[in-house]
Amino acid sequence: MNRTSVASLVLSASALVGIALHEGYSSTAYKPVPGDVPTIGFGTTEGVKLGQTITPERALVRLLADANKFEQAVKRCAPVPMHQYEFNAYVSLTYNIGEGAFCRSTIAKRLNAGNYSGACEAILMWDKFQGKPLAGLTKRREAEKRMCDGFF
């Protein structure tokens, strides 16, 4: 099966649900781990302040808007053809690590060099916070790598 122009790809509904499940939902802003940034809803961080609240409906709207922003980052920083499942995995990763981190990553460099399997493998490098592996991130990265490899 041939890869599709990344410009024509959009995050699948199942991948959006996967992001929501990985992130979990919180109606009140909190720091997921000490030293992290405030997070609310389904992993939204932009403009969030501790103690802020959000309804589930508003959190879903923000999830969709955030996912769209990270879709655009993947398209801009790795403008190469991809399979839908690869794109889904990279958007999920970027949703979690941020646009700048993805764009500077070994993943983006490998994608742009045509090293698709190496790019999928590099997802596993992103399981640390402040230099220390976190079990939850390791589990998420393993799931994203399986998705990237086409094993949903």
Beta strands, then each sheet from edge to edge (+ up, - down):
strand 1: 26-30
strand 2: 39-41
strand 3: 128-129
strand 4: 132-133
sheet 1: 1+ 2-
sheet 2: 3+ 4-
end
